[in-house]
Amino acid sequence: MQRHSEQSITTQRDEEEFKKFWYVVAESRELDRNTVLGRQVLDEWLVCFRAKSGRPVILQDRCLHRSGRLSKGCASNGRLTCPYHGWVYDEEGKVAKMPAAGPEHSSARRLCARMFESCETDGYVYVRLVVGERASDPFKMPHFGETGWHSVRLTNRFRNTVGNCVENFIDVPHTAFVHRGIFRSPQGDRVTARVSRKEGQVKVIYNNERRNLGSFSWFLNPSGQEIKHTDSFYMPNVTCVRYSLGKKRHYVITSQSVPVTGRETLVYTDISYNFGLWSWAAAWLVRRQAQRVIDQDIQILNEQNEVIEKYGGHFHYSAPDLIHRYVESIRDAIAQGVDPKTLPEASKDVEFWV
């Protein structure tokens, strides 16, 4: 089966439908009281700072005066100062001061920068680019702050679309080649999976996985028990990969892919794990190995994007790619203004060799 990839059609479709969802703009720890951050989501330039109360404030990164970059300015006591002429914005986006016009300038408070809805949860700051439309809450990060669980956070930039990134993150066959030795190797083991689409989600439950986990199989699954492995996609941009290896070792990789532009994606990844008594000691190893795997994905996805830019995004599908087809159907529905939850439920068994 042949199909145009998302990469080949994003320039033709309206991205407004994707603006109704929540996207990460920063980790909470990055946004101190007097910190100013510049960010970009769906081609929108944003400036982030904190109100006097500590809540995050997100405005369009453009001064109303002479179009200075507010993200290059400074923040103090819940106010943001433009670096060009010193115009000051309060935590509601209103112009509070025009230095050159004098302290009593009457028109200042009538001007207001474009402000975006923001919230903060699980150690992340989120933005929504469409104000007023109802939306579900940001994705709840699995096991965040939960007793016995530890988390490592990584942020990486990919030159590729959100669609191609999320498909990579829940794609098992590529791991035996791109991550050979680190995370799986091509051994020809038969793996079966049940792939389901329901309520704007895709869920994959794998069977017959035991030892093919790369160089750390001896630690993760020393007794060779069958691995409980589930991959999930949550519209429009979240993937969650969950491994349970016996009763004492659990490993969850959650990635939020944020569309910077149509061809660039910033990915915030949480690796949450519970290895029992080994959890504290494993932190440095989890971080190192996770970043090694992500670096390999960055390279392969950047190369994929180069090929797509040159030759177009014409994909051919094999049976295991049903996972990707379900993901694409959800994202295509969003782009067309259709609620993906209205898509018919679907479920099918697939098999592949890895």
C-alpha positions as CSV (number, residue, x, y, z in Angstrom):
1,M,0.0,0.0,0.0
2,Q,1.3,3.5,-0.9
3,R,0.3,6.7,0.9
4,H,1.5,10.3,1.0
5,S,3.2,10.9,4.3
6,E,2.3,13.8,6.6
7,Q,5.5,15.5,5.5
8,S,4.2,15.9,1.9
9,I,0.8,17.4,2.8
10,T,1.5,19.7,5.8
11,T,2.2,22.6,3.5
12,Q,-1.3,22.3,2.0
13,R,-3.4,21.9,5.1
14,D,-4.5,24.3,7.8
15,E,-2.7,23.8,11.0
16,E,-5.3,25.7,13.0
17,E,-7.0,22.5,14.2
18,F,-3.8,21.5,16.0
19,K,-3.6,24.8,17.9
20,K,-6.4,23.7,20.2
21,F,-4.2,21.2,22.0
22,W,-1.7,21.7,24.9
23,Y,2.0,21.7,24.1
24,V,5.0,21.8,26.4
25,V,7.0,25.0,26.2
26,A,9.4,24.5,29.1
27,E,10.2,22.5,32.1
28,S,9.0,24.2,35.3
29,R,12.6,24.4,36.6
30,E,13.7,26.4,33.6
31,L,11.3,29.2,34.3
32,D,12.5,31.0,37.4
33,R,10.9,34.1,38.8
34,N,13.0,36.5,36.8
35,T,13.7,34.3,33.8
36,V,12.4,35.1,30.3
37,L,12.2,32.2,27.8
38,G,11.7,32.5,24.0
39,R,9.9,29.5,22.5
40,Q,8.2,28.5,19.2
41,V,5.2,26.3,18.7
42,L,3.5,25.8,15.3
43,D,5.4,28.7,13.9
44,E,4.1,31.1,16.7
45,W,6.8,33.0,18.5
46,L,6.2,33.0,22.2
47,V,7.7,34.6,25.3
48,C,7.3,33.0,28.7
49,F,7.8,34.6,32.2
50,R,6.2,34.3,35.6
51,A,3.5,36.5,37.2
52,K,4.1,37.9,40.6
53,S,2.0,34.9,42.0
54,G,4.3,32.5,40.2
55,R,2.0,31.3,37.5
56,P,3.4,31.1,34.0
57,V,2.5,33.9,31.5
58,I,2.9,33.4,27.8
59,L,2.6,36.2,25.3
60,Q,3.3,36.6,21.6
61,D,7.0,37.4,21.3
62,R,6.5,40.8,19.7
63,C,6.4,44.3,21.3
64,L,3.4,46.4,20.2
65,H,5.6,49.4,19.9
66,R,8.3,48.7,17.3
67,S,8.2,44.9,17.1
68,G,11.1,44.2,19.4
69,R,11.6,40.6,20.6
70,L,10.2,40.5,24.1
71,S,12.1,37.3,24.8
72,K,15.3,39.3,24.7
73,G,14.1,41.5,27.5
74,C,14.0,41.1,31.2
75,A,11.4,40.2,33.8
76,S,11.0,41.3,37.4
77,N,8.2,41.2,39.9
78,G,5.7,39.9,37.4
79,R,6.5,42.4,34.7
80,L,8.3,42.1,31.4
81,T,10.4,44.9,29.8
82,C,11.1,45.1,26.1
83,P,14.8,45.5,25.3
84,Y,14.2,48.0,22.5
85,H,12.5,51.0,24.1
86,G,11.7,49.7,27.5
87,W,8.0,49.3,27.2
88,V,6.7,47.3,30.2
89,Y,4.0,44.6,30.1
90,D,2.2,43.3,33.1
91,E,1.1,39.7,33.8
92,E,-2.1,40.3,31.8
93,G,-0.2,41.4,28.8
94,K,-1.2,45.0,29.2
95,V,1.2,47.8,28.5
96,A,2.0,49.3,32.0
97,K,4.7,51.8,31.0
98,M,6.0,53.7,28.0
99,P,9.2,55.3,29.3
100,A,9.7,57.8,26.4
101,A,6.0,59.0,26.7
102,G,6.3,59.9,30.4
103,P,4.7,58.4,33.5
104,E,1.2,59.7,32.9
105,H,0.7,58.5,29.3
106,S,-3.1,57.8,29.2
107,S,-3.1,55.3,26.2
108,A,-0.7,52.8,27.8
109,R,-3.3,50.6,29.6
110,R,-5.5,50.4,26.5
111,L,-2.8,48.4,24.7
112,C,-2.5,44.6,25.3
113,A,-0.2,42.1,23.8
114,R,-1.6,38.8,22.5
115,M,-1.8,36.4,25.4
116,F,-2.1,32.6,25.2
117,E,-3.6,30.2,27.7
118,S,-1.1,28.5,29.9
119,C,-0.9,25.9,32.7
120,E,1.6,24.0,34.7
121,T,1.5,20.4,35.8
122,D,3.9,17.5,36.4
123,G,6.9,19.8,36.2
124,Y,6.1,21.1,32.7
125,V,4.7,24.5,31.5
126,Y,2.1,24.2,28.7
127,V,0.6,26.5,26.2
128,R,-2.6,26.5,24.0
129,L,-2.5,28.7,21.0
130,V,-6.3,28.9,20.5
131,V,-8.1,30.8,23.3
132,G,-11.6,29.9,24.3
133,E,-12.1,26.5,22.7
134,R,-12.6,23.6,25.1
135,A,-9.8,21.1,25.3
136,S,-8.8,18.2,27.5
137,D,-6.2,18.7,30.2
138,P,-2.5,18.2,29.3
139,F,-1.3,14.6,29.2
140,K,-0.8,13.2,32.7
141,M,2.8,12.0,33.0
142,P,2.9,8.4,34.2
143,H,4.3,7.9,37.7
144,F,5.5,11.5,38.1
145,G,6.5,12.0,41.7
146,E,5.2,8.5,42.7
147,T,6.8,6.7,45.6
148,G,9.3,4.1,44.4
149,W,9.6,5.6,40.9
150,H,12.4,7.7,39.5
151,S,12.4,9.9,36.4
152,V,15.0,11.2,33.9
153,R,14.0,14.1,31.6
154,L,15.6,14.8,28.3
155,T,14.9,17.4,25.6
156,N,16.0,17.0,22.0
157,R,15.4,18.7,18.6
158,F,14.5,16.7,15.5
159,R,14.4,18.0,11.9
160,N,11.3,16.1,11.0
161,T,7.5,16.3,11.5
162,V,5.6,15.4,14.6
163,G,3.9,12.6,12.7
164,N,7.2,11.0,11.7
165,C,8.6,11.4,15.1
166,V,5.7,9.8,17.0
167,E,5.7,6.9,14.6
168,N,9.4,6.3,15.2
169,F,8.9,6.3,18.9
170,I,6.4,3.4,18.8
171,D,8.1,1.5,16.0
172,V,9.7,-1.8,17.1
173,P,11.2,-3.1,13.9
174,H,13.6,-0.1,13.5
175,T,15.2,-0.7,16.9
176,A,17.0,-3.9,15.8
177,F,18.8,-1.9,13.1
178,V,19.1,1.8,14.3
179,H,19.9,0.7,17.9
180,R,21.6,-2.5,17.1
181,G,23.2,-4.0,20.2
182,I,22.1,-1.1,22.5
183,F,18.4,-1.9,22.2
184,R,17.7,-5.1,20.4
185,S,19.5,-6.8,17.5
186,P,18.1,-8.5,14.4
187,Q,17.5,-12.1,15.6
188,G,14.5,-13.0,13.5
189,D,12.3,-13.6,16.6
190,R,8.5,-13.8,15.8
191,V,6.5,-11.2,17.7
192,T,2.8,-10.8,17.6
193,A,0.8,-7.7,18.6
194,R,-2.8,-6.6,18.9
195,V,-3.2,-3.1,17.5
196,S,-6.3,-1.0,18.4
197,R,-7.7,2.4,17.7
198,K,-10.2,3.9,20.0
199,E,-11.2,7.3,21.3
200,G,-8.3,9.1,19.6
201,Q,-5.7,6.7,20.9
202,V,-3.7,3.8,19.4
203,K,-2.6,1.0,21.7
204,V,-0.3,-1.9,20.8
205,I,0.0,-4.9,23.1
206,Y,3.0,-7.2,22.2
207,N,3.5,-10.9,22.9
208,N,6.4,-13.3,22.7
209,E,9.1,-10.8,23.7
210,R,11.7,-12.2,26.1
211,R,15.4,-11.5,25.8
212,N,16.0,-9.3,22.8
213,L,16.7,-6.1,24.7
214,G,20.2,-5.4,23.7
215,S,23.3,-5.1,25.9
216,F,21.3,-4.9,29.2
217,S,19.1,-7.9,28.9
218,W,21.1,-9.5,31.7
219,F,19.9,-6.8,34.1
220,L,16.4,-6.0,32.8
221,N,15.2,-9.5,32.3
222,P,17.8,-12.0,33.8
223,S,15.4,-14.9,34.0
224,G,14.1,-14.5,30.5
225,Q,10.4,-14.1,31.5
226,E,8.0,-12.9,28.8
227,I,8.0,-9.2,28.7
228,K,4.8,-7.2,29.2
229,H,5.2,-4.5,26.5
230,T,2.6,-1.9,25.5
231,D,3.0,1.1,23.2
232,S,0.4,3.9,23.1
233,F,-0.3,7.0,21.1
234,Y,-2.4,9.8,22.5
235,M,-3.6,12.5,20.2
236,P,-2.1,14.6,18.9
237,N,1.5,14.2,19.9
238,V,2.2,11.9,22.9
239,T,3.7,8.4,22.9
240,C,4.1,6.1,25.8
241,V,6.2,2.9,25.8
242,R,5.8,0.7,28.8
243,Y,7.8,-2.4,29.8
244,S,7.2,-4.6,32.8
245,L,9.9,-7.2,33.3
246,G,8.8,-9.5,36.1
247,K,7.5,-8.0,39.3
248,K,10.5,-5.8,40.2
249,R,11.5,-3.9,37.0
250,H,9.3,-1.4,35.2
251,Y,10.3,1.1,32.6
252,V,8.2,3.8,30.9
253,I,9.2,6.2,28.1
254,T,6.9,9.1,27.5
255,S,7.6,11.5,24.7
256,Q,5.8,14.8,23.9
257,S,6.5,15.9,20.4
258,V,6.1,19.7,20.1
259,P,5.8,21.1,16.6
260,V,8.2,24.0,16.3
261,T,7.6,24.4,12.6
262,G,6.2,22.1,10.0
263,R,9.6,20.5,9.6
264,E,11.1,20.8,13.1
265,T,10.0,19.1,16.3
266,L,11.2,19.5,19.9
267,V,10.7,16.4,21.9
268,Y,10.4,16.3,25.7
269,T,11.1,12.8,27.0
270,D,10.5,11.3,30.4
271,I,12.1,8.0,31.3
272,S,10.3,6.8,34.4
273,Y,11.5,3.5,36.0
274,N,11.2,1.4,39.1
275,F,14.0,-1.1,39.5
276,G,13.4,-1.7,43.2
277,L,16.7,-1.3,45.2
278,W,18.6,-0.6,42.0
279,S,16.6,2.6,41.2
280,W,18.9,5.2,42.6
281,A,22.1,3.6,41.3
282,A,20.6,3.2,37.8
283,A,19.9,6.9,37.2
284,W,23.2,7.7,35.5
285,L,22.9,4.6,33.3
286,V,19.3,5.3,32.3
287,R,20.1,8.8,31.3
288,R,23.2,7.8,29.3
289,Q,21.6,4.9,27.5
290,A,18.4,6.8,26.7
291,Q,20.3,9.7,25.2
292,R,22.4,7.3,23.1
293,V,19.2,5.8,21.7
294,I,17.7,9.2,21.1
295,D,20.8,10.5,19.3
296,Q,20.5,7.5,16.9
297,D,16.9,8.4,16.3
298,I,17.7,12.0,15.7
299,Q,20.2,11.0,13.0
300,I,17.9,8.5,11.2
301,L,14.9,10.9,11.3
302,N,16.9,13.8,10.1
303,E,18.2,11.7,7.2
304,Q,14.6,10.6,6.5
305,N,13.5,14.2,6.3
306,E,16.3,15.0,3.9
307,V,15.1,12.3,1.5
308,I,11.5,13.4,1.9
309,E,12.5,17.0,1.0
310,K,14.3,15.8,-2.1
311,Y,12.0,13.1,-3.4
312,G,8.6,13.6,-1.6
313,G,7.0,11.6,1.1
314,H,5.6,8.5,-0.6
315,F,5.6,5.6,1.8
316,H,4.9,1.9,1.1
317,Y,3.4,-0.1,4.0
318,S,3.9,-3.6,5.2
319,A,1.6,-5.4,7.7
320,P,3.3,-4.3,10.9
321,D,2.9,-0.7,9.7
322,L,-0.8,-0.8,10.7
323,I,0.3,1.0,13.9
324,H,1.5,4.0,11.7
325,R,-1.7,3.9,9.6
326,Y,-3.9,4.2,12.7
327,V,-1.8,7.1,14.0
328,E,-2.0,8.9,10.7
329,S,-5.7,8.4,10.5
330,I,-6.1,10.2,13.9
331,R,-3.8,13.1,12.9
332,D,-5.4,13.4,9.5
333,A,-8.8,13.6,11.2
334,I,-7.6,16.5,13.4
335,A,-6.2,18.4,10.3
336,Q,-9.6,18.0,8.6
337,G,-11.5,19.4,11.6
338,V,-13.0,15.9,12.5
339,D,-13.0,14.7,16.0
340,P,-10.8,11.6,16.0
341,K,-13.0,10.1,18.8
342,T,-15.7,9.7,16.1
343,L,-13.5,7.4,14.0
344,P,-14.8,3.8,14.1
345,E,-13.1,1.6,16.7
346,A,-10.6,-0.8,15.0
347,S,-8.5,-3.7,16.3
348,K,-6.3,-6.2,14.5
349,D,-3.6,-8.8,15.2
350,V,-0.3,-8.4,13.4
351,E,3.0,-10.2,13.4
352,F,6.5,-9.3,12.6
353,W,10.1,-10.6,13.0
354,V,12.8,-8.7,14.9
